[in-house]
Amino acid sequence: MALLSCYDERHEYELGCDEAGRGCLAGPVFAAAVIFPKGYHNSLLDDSKKLSEKKRLRLREMIVRDALAWSVASVDCREIDRINILNASLLAMHQAIDKIAVKPDFILVDGNRFKPYHNIEYETIIKGDGKYISIAAASILAKTFRDEHMRRLAAEYPQYAWEKNKGYGTREHLAAIRQYGFTEYHRRSFHPNMQLKFDF
């Protein structure tokens, strides 16, 4: 089923926003914001989790080419530890919206939590990345830019295999933490990390 192009035709600049990396043990949380021209359609767009890496990268090219405006922002692990992952995710979303070149008149957010942004009307949509093209596009940008970042970090710490697990708590990643400990890129206050203290 094709994703919806907009939430309400009355809005001129609907912005879709989503994050990537919220459930990871290491690395930043990324967020992206996308505004498409009114009436834009792309039948290939879908939730980034349903797409192969090759398709995500191809779609990223289309998004960057076709969007009226787009942006990506990130919040690092130290800030995640300081303010918690939910607040860090919301902060990354706000920073992505701050950076976008076109001011939105409506914001669509994946999930069920958001903090008001400059009195701009917004709507949270559970599983929104599988319903609206602007959120799907934001999910693809956030995911692909974060994956690239984790591959760069993997070159510094190859033993954690971040180029494959992207910082998620796979068995291989957990075993590496048990053997080598935490790096400066690990989220030390994050709940799964706290569990490691008891599991190993």
NUDREN-932236 format. One line per 3 residues: number of its first residue (from 1); their letters; for each residue x, y, z of C-alpha. Coordinates in steps of 0.5 Angstrom, whole numbers, plus 500, padded with zeros to 3 digits. Layout:
BEGIN
NUM = A = X:Y:Z ~ ...
END
This chain:
BEGIN
1 = MAL = 500:500:500 ~ 503:507:498 ~ 504:512:504
4 = LSC = 500:518:504 ~ 503:524:502 ~ 501:529:507
7 = YDE = 497:529:513 ~ 493:535:511 ~ 492:539:505
10 = RHE = 491:546:508 ~ 499:545:510 ~ 504:548:505
13 = YEL = 510:546:508 ~ 509:539:512 ~ 515:537:515
16 = GCD = 517:529:517 ~ 521:528:523 ~ 524:521:525
19 = EAG = 530:519:529 ~ 535:513:529 ~ 539:509:534
22 = RGC = 535:510:540 ~ 536:503:542 ~ 543:502:541
25 = LAG = 549:501:547 ~ 554:506:543 ~ 554:512:539
28 = PVF = 550:518:538 ~ 542:518:536 ~ 541:521:530
31 = AAA = 535:525:527 ~ 532:528:521 ~ 527:533:518
34 = VIF = 524:533:511 ~ 520:537:507 ~ 517:535:500
37 = PKG = 514:539:495 ~ 506:539:496 ~ 503:533:493
40 = YHN = 510:530:492 ~ 509:522:491 ~ 514:516:491
43 = SLL = 512:509:491 ~ 519:507:493 ~ 519:510:500
46 = DDS = 517:506:506 ~ 520:505:513 ~ 527:505:513
49 = KKL = 527:498:517 ~ 523:495:512 ~ 528:496:507
52 = SEK = 535:493:505 ~ 541:498:506 ~ 542:498:498
55 = KRL = 535:501:497 ~ 536:506:503 ~ 542:509:500
58 = RLR = 538:509:493 ~ 532:513:496 ~ 537:517:500
61 = EMI = 539:520:493 ~ 532:521:491 ~ 530:524:498
64 = VRD = 536:529:497 ~ 534:531:490 ~ 527:532:491
67 = ALA = 526:535:498 ~ 524:542:498 ~ 529:542:504
70 = WSV = 532:536:509 ~ 537:536:515 ~ 540:531:520
73 = ASV = 543:532:527 ~ 545:528:532 ~ 546:528:540
76 = DCR = 552:524:542 ~ 553:519:548 ~ 555:524:553
79 = EID = 549:528:552 ~ 545:522:552 ~ 548:520:559
82 = RIN = 546:527:562 ~ 539:528:559 ~ 537:521:558
85 = ILN = 535:518:551 ~ 528:520:550 ~ 530:527:551
88 = ASL = 536:526:547 ~ 532:524:541 ~ 527:530:542
91 = LAM = 533:534:542 ~ 536:531:536 ~ 529:532:533
94 = HQA = 529:540:535 ~ 536:541:532 ~ 534:538:525
97 = IDK = 528:542:525 ~ 533:548:527 ~ 537:547:521
100 = IAV = 532:546:516 ~ 532:551:510 ~ 525:552:510
103 = KPD = 520:554:516 ~ 515:548:517 ~ 508:550:518
106 = FIL = 506:543:521 ~ 511:538:524 ~ 509:530:523
109 = VDG = 513:526:528 ~ 514:518:528 ~ 512:515:535
112 = NRF = 508:518:541 ~ 513:523:544 ~ 515:530:542
115 = KPY = 516:537:545 ~ 513:543:542 ~ 517:547:537
118 = HNI = 516:554:537 ~ 509:554:537 ~ 508:550:530
121 = EYE = 503:545:530 ~ 505:538:530 ~ 502:531:531
124 = TII = 505:525:533 ~ 504:518:529 ~ 505:511:532
127 = KGD = 509:507:526 ~ 509:514:522 ~ 515:512:518
130 = GKY = 510:506:515 ~ 504:511:514 ~ 507:518:511
133 = ISI = 512:519:506 ~ 516:525:510 ~ 517:521:516
136 = AAA = 519:515:512 ~ 524:520:508 ~ 526:522:515
139 = SIL = 527:515:518 ~ 532:513:512 ~ 536:520:512
142 = AKT = 537:519:520 ~ 538:511:519 ~ 543:512:513
145 = FRD = 547:518:516 ~ 548:514:523 ~ 550:508:520
148 = EHM = 556:511:516 ~ 558:515:523 ~ 558:508:526
151 = RRL = 562:505:520 ~ 567:511:522 ~ 567:509:529
154 = AAE = 568:502:528 ~ 575:504:524 ~ 577:506:531
157 = YPQ = 575:500:535 ~ 574:494:530 ~ 573:489:536
160 = YAW = 566:491:537 ~ 564:490:530 ~ 560:497:529
163 = EKN = 560:496:522 ~ 555:491:522 ~ 551:492:529
166 = KGY = 551:499:528 ~ 552:500:536 ~ 546:495:538
169 = GTR = 546:490:543 ~ 548:484:539 ~ 551:478:542
172 = EHL = 558:479:539 ~ 557:487:541 ~ 556:484:548
175 = AAI = 561:479:548 ~ 566:485:546 ~ 564:489:552
178 = RQY = 565:484:557 ~ 572:483:554 ~ 574:490:553
181 = GFT = 570:494:557 ~ 566:501:555 ~ 569:506:550
184 = EYH = 568:513:550 ~ 562:512:545 ~ 558:507:549
187 = RRS = 552:510:553 ~ 554:508:560 ~ 547:510:563
190 = FHP = 543:507:558 ~ 539:501:561 ~ 542:495:557
193 = NMQ = 549:497:559 ~ 547:497:566 ~ 544:490:566
196 = LKF = 551:488:563 ~ 554:490:570 ~ 549:484:573
199 = DF = 549:479:567 ~ 557:478:566
END
